[in-house]
Amino acid sequence: MIWSLAREQLRSQRRYVIAAGIVIAFTVGVAVYGAFMTVTVAKSGATVNHVMGNDREWVTSVIVPTEMTADEIAAGADGANADGHDVIVRTEVSATLSNLNTAGWEPIASLYGDVDWTTLLASGTPPNAGEIAVSAHWAEDNGLELGDTVQLDAVPWDLESERAPLGVVLTITGLARSSVTGAGIDINVPTAYVAWDDVPAIQAAAGEAYAASSIGDDGTEGPMILGVTIGGNGEWAWDPALVLVPGWQELFGDSSAQFFAILAAIGVGALLIGIIAMAFALGRAQAQARARWVATARALGVTQRQIGLSTALEAVAVGLIAGIVGFGLGGAATALHLAVVNTKFPSPMLASALPLAVPLLFAALAFGLVLALIVGAVPAFWASRVQPVAAFKPTPDLADVAVSRRVATKSLVIAWFVSLAIVVLGWFFGAPGLLSIVVIVAVLVVAVGGVMLAQEVLRATLPWHARRLARSSRKSVLIAGDSILSRPRQSTAPAFIVALATAGIVATSVPQVAGDAMNVFLYGEVGVDSSLKYTHIVPLIYLGVFAVAGLLCVAVAAATAGLTAREMATREALGVSRDQVRLASAIQYLVAQLHGMVLGLLVGMAVGALLLPTVGVIPWSEFNVWLAPVALLIGVIVGIGATCSVLGAALVAAMAPTSVPLATVESRA
């Protein structure tokens, strides 16, 4: 019986269930994509650190004393490895690959010890004396393959002067896995590897090239100074000149792993907030739609416990389906992303995250179930409490739905601004001792109160604009204004969602762009720690955030569209065409989006201004340096947000309920 009740409830609330299921699936998909990409990049970075010797207990970079030869270093490493210390020696020689079709300096490394060449090489064999393994990406760009030869050039001191050929020619015996420095991923490995036996000759040739060049007039002669990085476990130093420093590491790929983790966290967090907002915004309205079904079931003898169990079963079904779909979406997005990487970077140095697939599938199903319970619990709770007799009373759509819970706006504004002042003072001057607790409480008040204040601002401004729309002579505009006035909650929730998305993007991006512009102005280059390291995909992130916000807003519109059938029928009887009704729905949606975007811009710019000092030196006297880039950024954000809003309005218009004759509606009442 429980399953029959759940099946009928699903059938009666099909529109709401589908909209909620899509949002849940998308949320799970974002989480799965973020988890897959984070693990892929983090695992790849860990693999590179291991093969390069950077994950050992003791890691140090030293300048090899002039009296110590490369053979002595090799002998010391052999002795340490014989004692089980897992030592790897790495050096970058003072040479680069000849500049064929690629520009810039191509780093060449040499590794000695227990090197995992199976991981480093995509094909071929490790280099012996007179041989070299080059990056598969570099080889493809320059039209080279196994068996071809390459020559080495000296690296100029300033990296801009003309290169000096070293007269060293090596045969390609291996194609190494490539660095990945694009598509949001940052995994760096050497472009080429030479045999340890060739290091002395390469260094000697480089020393002669520098001494003979105009930039070598400092008297440099003979072999270049050799710097090495040595990693190993335990007490393994074989020479007092090699002073080991524990804990020093040069990590590869960790920053981009954090990037995907943060991206997924922001995406999932925004979706969670939107889902909760959607559940509460539509809870009572959806409860009214369920009320007749619940009342009928109760009149036939079904208990509240049975209705509750059927609702839980409904949530389980929706959650499982959405979890599976979301897992598929996340996996597909990951596969597409990695396919782009493999196309751009042949044989990339990326580890597989497939072992995570099974645990992640179960996590996706559990996450989907939790979200489905959140979405279904609110309307189910209110619907199950409806008395059967009261539910059968004919009432107009949404007439019994409270517009909002009234709050003391004046008190809220005062408390919020006082808390904001405390947070700002604590931010700039610190908060020692017990004052830190006061600042933490103030932060919570600012966060929670800000959400409530944003809702109040939207509820005050939307009707103000709607009253002007309602006085229009054009039917579509008039209907849109009247709809906002009669159902403010239906418009406030989407406006709040887009305001949240806009504020988040602006607040995080404005300081980054301003700091980046100042770095370029002061130093001529972007700072190493700049978050704009992945600036080439930032517009895609903006698009993704607004697409998620738009999806939630469309879901809200779709879930409530079925509750306005009587209004649509009345308007049809008064001569309003279906196209005019659809246009009115689109206008109503766009007005809410516009209000939300404007509010989000104002809040985001205010928060971004407070965060400016956190990204470096931001002198206000030089505001002309970073003002133009920030203005361009805001223009891009507004353009992307407006595009997503227009597309959402088109979807809302397409989903507008088909008109039903008024007589039919009245007969169902």
N, C-alpha and C positions, 0 to 999 in steps of 0.2 A: 504493500500500500504506500509506503514511504517513497519508493521509487516512482510510482504512478503520480503521486502528488508533485514530486520534483520535476517529472517530465512535463506535466501540465503547466506548472509554474514557469518553467523555461519557455514553453510555447507561448504563454500569455504575455511574457515580458521579453519577447524576442529582440526588440530593438535595443532595449537597455542592456541586455546580456551581450549582444554582439558588440556594442560600443565599448562596454567595460572589458570584454575579452580582448578586443584589439589593443586597447591601452595597456592591459596587463601583459600581453604578448610582447608588445614593443618595449615595455620596461624590462622584462626578463631578457629580451634580446640585447638591449644596451648593456645590461650587467654581464651577460655571457660573453659578448664581444670584448668588453673591457677586461674580463678575467682572462680570456684566451690571449689577447694581445699583451697584457701585462706579464703573464707567465712566459709567453714566447720571447719577449725582449729580455726579461730578467734572466731566464734560463740561458739565452744566448750570451748575455754579458757574463754570467757565471762560467760558461764553457770557455769563453775567450780568456777570462782571468785565469782559469785553470791551466790551459795549454801554454799561456805565457808565463806561468809561474807566479802570478800575483795573488794567489789565494793561500800561499804557504804561511807558516807561523812567523817566519822571519823573512822580510823583504827589504832590500836596500838598493839604492843606486850609488855607485862609486866610480871615481876616476881611477883607472888602473895605473899603478905606479909605472914609471918608465922602465924600471929594471925588471918588470914582470911581463912575460910574453903571453900571447894568446894560448900557446901550447901549455904553459904552466896553469892558466885558468882552466883549461880543459882537463888537465891531469887532476887538479884539485876537485873539480866537479865529479870526475870519475871516482875518486876516492870517497867523496862524501856520499855518492849514490851507492857505492859498494857497501856502505854502512847503513843504507836504508833511509837517507835524509831527503830523498826526492827533490834534488836540486836541479833547477833550470836556470841557465845563463842566457840573457838576451841583450843584444846590442843593436843599435841602428848605425850602419856604416855611413861614412861621410860621402855619400854618392847618391845619385838618383838615376832612374831609367831615362834613357834618351828621349827627348821630347818629340814624339811623333805626331799623333793626332789629339793628344791631350795636353792641357796646360797645367802649370803648377809643379810643385815638388812631389815626387812619388817616393815615399819612405821605403827603404830597403832594410830589412832586419836579418839577423842571423841568430839562430837558436842552438843551444848545445845542452845536452843532458837527455833525460828520458822524455823526449818530445812526442806528443801524440799527433803524428803526421796524418793519421787517418781522419782526424777531425779537421785539420787545417787544409787538406788537399781535396779538391773535388774530383780530380783525375790525375794520372801520372804518378811519378815517384819523387821522393824527397831529393833535394839537390846534393850532389857530391861535388868534389873539386872541379871547377870549370863549368858548373851547371847552376841553374836558377829556376825557381818556381815563381811564376807571376800570377797576379790576380786574374781570374777568368773575365772579370769586367774590363780590366785594362787590356787584356789580350784581344777581346772582341772589338773594343774601340779601335785598336791599332791593326786589326786584321792578322794577328799572329796565332800560331797554334803550336802544339808539341813538336819539337825537332827544329824549330826556327831559332835564330840567334838574336840577341839584343846586346847593345853596348851601354856602358855606364858613363855618366857625366859627373863632374864635381858639382857640389851644391854651393853656389855663391854665398858669401856671408850675408848679403842683404836680400837674397832670393829674387833679385830683380836684374842683376847684371848678367851678361852673357855667360852661358855655361862653358866649362872647359872639358873637352873629351878626355877620358882617362886612358883610353886605349885598352880597356878591359872588355872582352867579348865573351859572353856566356851563352850556353845552349839551354833552351827551355825544356825541362824534363817533367815539369808539373804545373798544373793549373790550380791555384789556390782559391779558396773561398773568398768572396769579395766583401768589402766594407758596405754597410747600408747607411747612407747619410741622406735620407729623404723619406717622404711619406710618413713623417712623424717618428721615424726610427733612427737611432744614432748608435750604430755598432761599428767601431773602428778597428781595423786590423791592418798590418803592413801590406803595401801593394806588392811586395816581392820578398823572397827569402833566398839568401845565398848560403853556401856551405861555410862552416866555421873555419875550415882550412883556407878559404879565400879571403878572410877578413884582413890579415896582415898585408897582403898584396894590394887590396883595394885601398886600405888606409895609407899605405906608402905612396900609391899613385895619386891619391887625393892631396897628400902633403906636397908632392912635387908640383901638382897643378896649381895649388894656392901660392906656392913660393914663386912660380914663374909668372903669375898673373899680376895685374895692376893692383888688385885688392889684397894681394899677399905680400905687400912690401913691409909687413911687420916682422919679417925675418923668419917666418915659419918654414921649417925644412924637415925633410924626412917624414916618418910616419906621423899621422895625425893622432891627437890625444884620443885614447879609447875609453869611452864611458860604457859601463855595463850595468844592467839590473839583474840582481841575483835573488832568487827565492828558494827557500828550503825549509824543512821541518827539523826542529831540534838544534843542538849546538854543533854546527858543522863548519865553522870558519877554519880555513886551512892556512891563512896567512894573517898576521896581525895588522897588515895594512888595509885589509878589507874589514872595516868596522861595520858590523851588522846593526841595523836599527829596526827593532820589532814594530809591527803594526802599520808600517807604511805601505800603502796600496795605491795602484793606479787602476781605477775601475773602468770597465767598458760597458756602456749600455744602461747603467743604472738610472740615469736622468730620464731617458726616454721611457723606461719602464714605469717610473713615477708619473710621467706625463699621461700614460694610458690609464693608470690607476686613478689619478685625479680626474681625468676626463670621464671615466666610467662613474666615479663617485658623484660628480656634479650632475651627470645625466640622470642617474638613478635617483639621486636626491630630489632633483626638480620634478621627475615623474611621480615620485612618492607624494610630494607635496600636492602636485596636481591631482593625483588620484584621490587623496584624502579630501581635497577641496571639492572635487567632483562628487564624491560620495555624500558629503554634507550639503552641498548645494542642491543636489537632486534627491536627497534622501526622502524628504517629506512629499515632494512631488511624485516620486516613484512609489512611495507608500500609498498615495491616493490611487495610483493606477493598480496597485496590487490589492487594494482594500476590498474591492468587489469579489475578487477571486478568493481572498482569504475568508471573507464573510460567507460566501457560498459554501466553501469547504467546512467552515465552522457550523453553519446551519445544518449541514448533512452529518454532523456528529464528529468531525475531525477535531482533535484536541490541539491546544497550543503547542504541546510537546511534539506532536506529530508534524505540525507545520514548521516548527523550529528545526526538526531533523531533516525535513524535506528541503528546507532552505540551505542547511549545511551540506546536504548531498548535492544540491544545485551548485553551491560554491566549489565543492570538490571537483565536480565535472568541469566547470568553467576553468578552475585553476589548473587542472591536469592538462586540458587541451591547450590553454594559453601557455603553460609551461613548456609543453612539447613544441608548439609553434615558435615560442620565443627562443628556445634552444636552437631550433633550426635557423631562425633569423640571425642569431648571434654567430652561429657557426658559418653560415653563408657569408655574412659580412666579414668575418675573419679570413675566410678562404679568398674572398674577392680582394681584400687588402693585401694579403700575401701574394696573390697572383700578380697584382700590380708591382709589388716589390721584386718578384722573380723576373718580371718582364724588363724592369728598369735596371736591375742588378743581377746579372747571371750568376748562378751558384752563390747566393748570399750566405753570409755567416749567421744563419738563423737556426735555432734548435726547434724541434717539434714539440708542441704542447698537447699532442693527441693523448698521451697517458692521462691527461686531466679530463678527458671527455666524459667518462663514466661518472666520476664523482660530481662533475659539473652538471650533468644531466639530472642527477638526483637533487642537487642544490637548486636547479632551475625549477623543478617540479615543486619543491617545498616553497620556494619564493613565490611561485604562481599561486599556490594554495593560500598563502598568507594574504597576498594582495586580493584574491577573490573573496576571502572572508571579510576583508576591510570594506570592499565595494558592496558586498551583499548584506553585511550586518546592519548597516544604518537603516536602509528602507525596510528590511525584514523586521527589525525591531519595532519600528513604528506601525507597520502594517499588521503585525501579529497582535498588537494591543487594541486594534479597532474592534468595537463591539459590532456584532452582526447586524443588529437593527439599524445602527447609525450608518453603517456602510451602504445600506440599500437606499438611503435618502438621496434623492436627486439633488446634486449640487453642481454648480458650474465648475469648470476646470480651474484648479489651483485656488479656488475661492477660500478654502479652509487652510491654505498653506501660509504660514506666517512669513512675511516678507523678510524679516531679519530680527535678531535679538537686539533690542535697543541697549545701547551703552551710553554712559555719561561721557559724551564727546569732550566736553571742556576738561573734565578731570583726566581723561586719557591723554589729551594734548599736553597738559601741564606735567603729568608724570613722565611722559615720553621725553619731553625736552629737558627736564631735570636729569633724567637718566642719561641722556645723550651728552649733557655737559659733564657729568661725572666720568663717563667713558672717555671723552676727549681729554679731560684733565689727567686722568690716569694714564692715557696713552702717551702724552707728551712729558709728564712730570714724574711718572711712576707712582706706585701705590704700595708702600711697604707695610708689612704686618697685617693688622686687621682691616686696613683700608682696601687690601686686595679683594677681600670678601665682598665689600661694598661695590667695588668695580665689577666683580663677577655678577652680582645680583643686577646691577645696572645694565650690563650687557644682555642679560636675559630679558629684562623689561624692554630694552630697546628692540630686541628681536621680536618678541611676542607682541608687544605694543605696536611695533611698526606694521605688523601684519594686520592687526585690528584697525589701526589708523588708516592704512591703505584702503581697507574695505569701506570705512566710513567716508573717506574722500571720494571713492568711486560711487558710492550710493548717493552722495550729495550732488556730484557733478553730472552723473548720467541722467537723472530726471530733469535737471536744469536744461540740458541740451535736448532731451526728448520732448519737452514742452514746446520748444521752437520747431522741432520737426513735425509735431502734431498739428501745428497751425499751417502747414504747407498745403497748397492747392493740388499738389500731385498725390494721387492715391497711394502709391508705393511708399513715398516718404512719410505721409500721414500715418499709414498703417505701422511703419517701423517705429515712429515716435510713440504711438499709442501702445504698441507691444512692450516697449521698454518701460513705459509708465505702469502698465498693468502687471508686468512680470520683471521687476528690477533684479531679483535674484538670478534669473536666467541670463541676464546680461552682465551682472557684477562678477560672477564667478569666472567667465572667460576673460574679462578685463583684468581681473586680479592675476590670472595665470600669465598673461602676456606682459603685465607690468613686472612680475617677478622675473621672467626670463630676460626682459630688457635691462632691468636694473642689475642683474647678475653679470650680464655680458659687459655692460658699460663700466661697472665698478671695477671689474678685474682687468679690463683691457686698457682703459685710459691710463692708469699708472705705468703699464708696461710700455705703451707706445711713447708716452712722455719721457720715460727713462731712457728708452732706446734712442730717441731723438737727441737727448742731451749727451749721451755717450758718443754719438756720431759727431756732435758739435764740439765736444771737449777733446776727444781722443781720436777722432777720425775713424772709429770702428765700433761695432756693437760690443758691449761688455760681455765677458765670458759667461757670466751668470744670468744673462738676460733671458727672460721667459719667452722672448720672441725667436728663440732658436728654431721653432717650428712654425714661423710666421706664414710659410707657404700653404699651410692647411688651416690657418685660423679662420678664413672665410667659410671653409667647409664646416668648421665647428659652429660658427654663428648660424649657418643654414640648418645644421642638425638641431641646435637648441630651439630655434624658432619653429622648425618642423615638429619637434616634440610638443612645444607649447600649442601650436596650431592643431595638432592631433587631439590634444586634451580638450581644447575649446570646441572643436567639431564634435567630439564625443559628447560633450555637455549639450550642445545644440541638438544632436541626434537623439539623445536620451529623452529630451523634453519635447521634441517635435510632435510625438504622438499624443501629447496631452492637450493639444490645441485644436483638436478636430472640430469641436463645436464652434470655436471662433472662426475657423476656416469656412465651415458650412454657412455660418451667419453672413460672412462677408460675400460668399458666393451668391447668397440670396439677395444681397444688396447690389449685385452687379459687378463685383470685383473679379477680374479674371485670374486664372491660375498663374499666368506670367507675372502679374502685378504682385501676387502673394509671394512668389519666389523672389522677386526683386526686393520686396520689403524685408524678407528674411535676410538677404544678403546685406542690405543697408543696416539693419539692426546689428548684425554681426560685426560689420566694419566700424560702426560707431563705437561699440564696446572695445574693439581692438585699438582704435585711435586713442581713446581715453587711457587705456592701459599702457600703451606705448609712451604717451606723453608723461604720465606719472612715473613710469619706469626710467625714462631718460633723466628726469629731474632728480630722482632718488639716486640713480647710478652715478650721475655727475657729482653729486654732493659727497657720496661715499668715496668715489674715485679721487676727488680732491683731498680728502682726509688721508688717503693711502699714498699720495704722491711722495712723501718723504721716505717711504719704505723701499723705493726702487733706486735710490742713489741721490746724487746732487740735483735738486730741482730748484734752481734760483728763479724766483719770481721776476727778477729784473730781466731775465732772458726768456720771458714767456712766449715771445714771438718765435723762438726756436722750436718749441714743442706744440704751440697752439694750432698751427696749420696741420701737422700730422694728426692731432687729436680730432680736429674738425673733420678731416677726411675720414678718420675711423668712424666717427659718429654718423657721417653720411652713409658709409658702407653698411653700418648696423641698421640704420633706418631703412635703407633701400632693401636689404634682405628681409627685414621684418615686414615691411609693407608688401613685398611680393608674396610672402607666406600668408599674410592676412587676406590678400585678394584671392589667392588660391583656396584658402579656407572658406571665404565667402561664397565662392563658386560651388564648393562641395555642399555647403549649407543650403544654398538655393536648390541644388539638385535633389537634396534629401527632404525638401519641404513636403509635408504630408499631402497626399492627393485629396482633393476636395470631396466631401461626402454630402449628399443632399441633406438639407436641414431636417426634413421629415424622418429620414433614416436615423439621424442622430437622436432626435426627440423620441423615437420609438424605442431606442436602446436605453434611454434615461430611466 
